[in-house]
Amino acid sequence: MALVPKDFVNYKSTPVFSHDNVPNMLLHMHNTKAGVYGQIQVLTGSLKFYGFTGSRGELDKEIIIRAGETAISHPEYWHKVELLTEDTQFRLHFYAHKDSAIVAQQQSERSELCLASSI
């Protein structure tokens, strides 16, 4: 897995996930949006990242990610995760080009939330 390009910014992060609250979709094949890199950050335990050649593709890679480690999923890359230990906790960070519509939309939503909370 590669690095997020330098002109991409973090526009969204998830809460911490564990066995108790991991969304089912993450455990099954899915992909990241066009133009979006996903970063998996393992906080405790370990998980396995499975990458696929396409939506019905063959297994492309398997990577064990341990506490304190991160891994990157490229835009539109099909993948899933498997929590390997009972204490596994992780979160996801999403990155898009700093000038993209998705970043502009997220900044607009944050501004609206800040405005609403100051009223």
Backbone as numpy.savetxt, mean C-alpha at the origin, in Angstrom:
# Nx Ny Nz CAx CAy CAz Cx Cy Cz
11.83 -5.55 -5.68 10.99 -4.37 -5.68 11.87 -3.13 -5.68
11.37 -2.08 -6.28 12.15 -0.87 -6.48 11.78 0.21 -5.47
12.31 1.37 -5.71 12.01 2.54 -4.90 10.92 3.36 -5.55
10.24 4.18 -4.73 9.26 5.11 -5.26 10.04 6.25 -5.93
9.65 6.67 -7.13 10.36 7.77 -7.79 10.38 9.03 -6.91
11.44 9.82 -7.05 11.66 10.99 -6.19 10.58 12.06 -6.34
9.94 12.16 -7.50 8.92 13.19 -7.68 7.51 12.71 -7.33
7.43 11.60 -6.60 6.17 11.08 -6.10 6.06 11.43 -4.62
4.83 11.68 -4.15 4.60 12.04 -2.75 3.58 11.10 -2.12
3.69 10.94 -0.82 2.72 10.14 -0.07 1.42 10.93 0.03
0.35 10.40 -0.55 -0.92 11.12 -0.50 -1.93 10.45 0.44
-1.64 9.22 0.87 -2.60 8.52 1.74 -1.89 7.37 2.43
-2.28 7.12 3.68 -1.79 5.96 4.44 -2.97 5.31 5.13
-2.88 4.02 5.35 -3.96 3.29 6.01 -3.72 3.27 7.52
-4.73 2.87 8.27 -4.49 2.56 9.68 -3.63 1.31 9.77
-3.23 0.96 10.96 -2.45 -0.27 11.17 -3.40 -1.46 11.06
-3.00 -2.46 10.26 -3.78 -3.67 10.08 -3.12 -4.83 10.81
-3.96 -5.76 11.29 -3.51 -6.99 11.94 -4.48 -8.10 11.53
-4.33 -9.27 12.12 -5.27 -10.36 11.82 -6.71 -9.96 12.13
-6.89 -9.09 13.10 -8.24 -8.71 13.54 -8.96 -7.78 12.57
-8.22 -6.99 11.80 -8.90 -5.99 10.98 -8.39 -5.86 9.54
-7.56 -6.80 9.09 -7.04 -6.70 7.73 -8.20 -6.83 6.73
-8.31 -5.88 5.80 -9.36 -5.99 4.79 -9.17 -7.26 3.94
-10.24 -7.96 3.73 -10.21 -9.22 2.99 -9.60 -9.06 1.61
-9.83 -7.92 0.97 -9.31 -7.72 -0.39 -7.79 -7.78 -0.44
-7.10 -7.42 0.66 -5.64 -7.46 0.66 -5.11 -8.89 0.66
-5.94 -9.83 1.11 -5.55 -11.23 1.19 -5.78 -11.97 -0.14
-6.40 -11.28 -1.08 -6.70 -11.85 -2.39 -6.09 -10.96 -3.47
-5.93 -11.51 -4.65 -5.30 -10.75 -5.74 -6.03 -9.43 -6.00
-5.25 -8.36 -6.04 -5.74 -7.03 -6.36 -4.56 -6.25 -6.94
-4.81 -5.06 -7.44 -3.69 -4.28 -7.94 -3.78 -2.83 -7.47
-2.66 -2.13 -7.59 -2.66 -0.72 -7.27 -3.17 0.05 -8.49
-3.66 1.27 -8.24 -4.19 2.09 -9.31 -3.09 2.51 -10.28
-3.51 2.89 -11.47 -2.57 3.44 -12.45 -1.91 4.67 -11.84
-0.60 4.77 -11.96 0.13 5.93 -11.46 0.39 5.93 -9.97
0.05 4.85 -9.27 0.19 4.80 -7.81 1.12 3.66 -7.40
2.09 4.01 -6.57 2.96 3.02 -5.94 2.42 2.75 -4.54
2.42 1.50 -4.13 2.04 1.13 -2.77 3.27 0.68 -2.01
3.39 1.15 -0.78 4.50 0.71 0.08 3.91 -0.03 1.27
4.37 -1.23 1.50 3.96 -2.03 2.65 5.01 -1.84 3.73
4.57 -1.42 4.90 5.47 -1.22 6.04 5.06 -2.19 7.14
5.91 -3.16 7.44 5.61 -4.14 8.48 6.13 -3.59 9.81
5.25 -3.51 10.79 5.59 -2.95 12.10 6.00 -4.03 13.09
5.26 -5.14 13.09 5.60 -6.28 13.94 5.32 -7.56 13.17
5.99 -8.63 13.55 5.78 -9.92 12.89 6.35 -9.93 11.49
5.68 -10.66 10.61 6.12 -10.72 9.21 4.95 -11.09 8.32
5.08 -10.73 7.06 4.06 -11.12 6.09 4.75 -11.51 4.79
4.01 -12.21 3.95 4.52 -12.61 2.64 3.76 -11.84 1.58
4.52 -11.24 0.68 3.98 -10.52 -0.46 4.10 -11.44 -1.68
2.98 -11.64 -2.35 2.95 -12.44 -3.57 2.69 -11.49 -4.74
3.53 -11.51 -5.75 3.32 -10.72 -6.95 2.97 -11.63 -8.11
2.12 -11.15 -9.01 1.64 -11.95 -10.13 1.88 -11.24 -11.46
1.95 -12.00 -12.53 2.21 -11.44 -13.85 1.01 -10.70 -14.44
-0.17 -10.89 -13.89 -1.39 -10.21 -14.35 -2.56 -10.66 -13.52
-3.76 -10.23 -13.89 -4.95 -10.54 -13.10 -5.22 -12.04 -13.00
-4.81 -12.78 -13.98 -4.94 -14.23 -13.94 -3.58 -14.88 -14.15
-2.55 -14.07 -13.88 -1.19 -14.47 -14.18 -0.61 -15.48 -13.21
0.54 -15.92 -13.58 1.28 -16.85 -12.74 2.05 -16.08 -11.69
2.44 -16.81 -10.65 3.22 -16.22 -9.58 4.52 -15.66 -10.15
4.79 -14.40 -9.85 5.97 -13.71 -10.34 7.05 -13.63 -9.27
6.62 -13.41 -8.01 7.58 -13.32 -6.91 6.90 -13.54 -5.57
7.68 -13.98 -4.62 7.27 -14.11 -3.22 8.35 -13.44 -2.38
7.95 -12.54 -1.51 8.91 -11.82 -0.68 8.42 -11.85 0.76
9.29 -12.23 1.67 8.99 -12.15 3.10 9.41 -10.77 3.57
8.48 -10.06 4.22 8.77 -8.74 4.75 8.63 -8.83 6.27
9.69 -8.49 6.98 9.74 -8.61 8.44 9.58 -7.25 9.12
9.35 -7.28 10.42 9.21 -6.05 11.19 10.36 -5.10 10.90
10.01 -3.83 10.65 11.01 -2.82 10.35 11.37 -2.72 8.89
10.80 -3.58 8.05 11.11 -3.57 6.62 9.92 -3.05 5.82
10.21 -2.58 4.62 9.17 -2.14 3.69 9.41 -2.79 2.33
8.38 -2.78 1.52 8.48 -3.24 0.14 7.55 -2.38 -0.70
7.87 -2.27 -1.98 7.12 -1.42 -2.90 6.41 -2.27 -3.94
5.15 -1.89 -4.23 4.40 -2.49 -5.32 4.21 -1.42 -6.39
4.57 -1.74 -7.62 4.47 -0.80 -8.73 3.01 -0.56 -9.12
2.74 0.54 -9.83 1.38 0.80 -10.32 0.85 -0.37 -11.16
-0.40 -0.69 -10.92 -1.13 -1.72 -11.66 -0.52 -3.12 -11.55
0.26 -3.34 -10.51 0.88 -4.66 -10.30 -0.05 -5.53 -9.44
-0.36 -6.71 -9.92 -1.25 -7.62 -9.21 -0.49 -8.31 -8.07
-1.12 -8.34 -6.90 -0.45 -8.88 -5.72 -1.46 -9.23 -4.64
-0.98 -9.87 -3.59 -1.75 -10.13 -2.38 -0.75 -10.31 -1.24
-1.26 -10.29 0.00 -0.39 -10.52 1.15 -0.94 -11.65 2.01
-0.04 -12.24 2.77 -0.40 -13.28 3.74 0.30 -12.93 5.05
-0.45 -12.80 6.12 0.14 -12.54 7.43 0.72 -13.84 7.96
2.00 -13.83 8.29 2.71 -15.07 8.65 2.76 -15.35 10.14
2.61 -14.33 10.96 2.69 -14.53 12.41 1.46 -13.91 13.08
1.14 -14.41 14.25 -0.04 -13.91 14.97 0.08 -12.43 15.34
1.32 -11.97 15.53 1.52 -10.58 15.95 1.77 -9.63 14.78
1.55 -10.07 13.54 1.82 -9.22 12.39 0.94 -7.98 12.41
1.60 -6.83 12.26 0.91 -5.55 12.09 1.62 -4.82 10.96
0.83 -4.19 10.09 1.41 -3.47 8.96 0.49 -2.34 8.55
1.03 -1.45 7.78 0.22 -0.39 7.19 0.68 -0.17 5.76
-0.14 0.50 4.99 0.15 0.78 3.60 0.25 2.29 3.39
1.20 2.68 2.56 1.37 4.08 2.18 1.26 4.14 0.66
0.53 5.13 0.15 0.32 5.26 -1.28 0.97 6.53 -1.80
1.66 6.40 -2.92 2.41 7.50 -3.52 1.98 7.72 -4.96
1.85 8.99 -5.34 1.53 9.36 -6.72 2.39 10.57 -7.09
2.49 10.84 -8.38 3.29 11.97 -8.83 2.76 13.25 -8.19
3.67 14.10 -7.77 3.30 15.32 -7.02 2.32 16.21 -7.79
2.32 16.16 -9.12 1.43 16.99 -9.93 0.20 16.23 -10.44
-0.04 15.03 -9.93 -1.15 14.22 -10.44 -2.49 14.68 -9.88
-3.54 14.29 -10.58 -4.90 14.63 -10.14 -5.23 13.98 -8.80
-4.74 12.78 -8.57 -5.05 12.09 -7.32 -4.46 12.81 -6.10
-3.27 13.38 -6.26 -2.64 14.15 -5.18 -3.41 15.46 -4.97
-3.77 16.14 -6.06 -4.53 17.38 -5.96 -5.87 17.14 -5.28
-6.54 16.04 -5.63 -7.84 15.72 -5.02 -7.68 15.46 -3.53
-6.66 14.72 -3.14 -6.43 14.39 -1.73 -6.12 15.67 -0.94
-5.32 16.57 -1.52 -4.99 17.83 -0.85 -6.24 18.68 -0.67
-7.12 18.67 -1.67 -8.37 19.41 -1.60 -9.26 18.86 -0.49
-9.36 17.52 -0.41 -10.17 16.89 0.63 -9.62 17.20 2.01
-8.29 17.19 2.16 -7.67 17.52 3.45 -7.96 18.96 3.83
-7.90 19.88 2.86 -8.18 21.29 3.12 -9.62 21.47 3.58
-10.54 20.78 2.92 -11.95 20.86 3.30 -12.17 20.32 4.72
-11.49 19.23 5.07 -11.61 18.68 6.42 -11.06 19.65 7.46
-9.93 20.26 7.16 -9.33 21.22 8.09 -10.24 22.43 8.27
-10.84 22.90 7.18 -11.75 24.02 7.24 -12.97 23.67 8.08
-13.54 22.50 7.85 -14.73 22.06 8.58 -14.44 21.89 10.07
-13.26 21.41 10.41 -12.95 21.18 11.82 -12.63 22.48 12.55
-12.32 23.55 11.83 -12.02 24.82 12.49 -13.26 25.68 12.68
-14.39 25.22 12.17 -15.64 25.99 12.30 -16.26 25.75 13.65
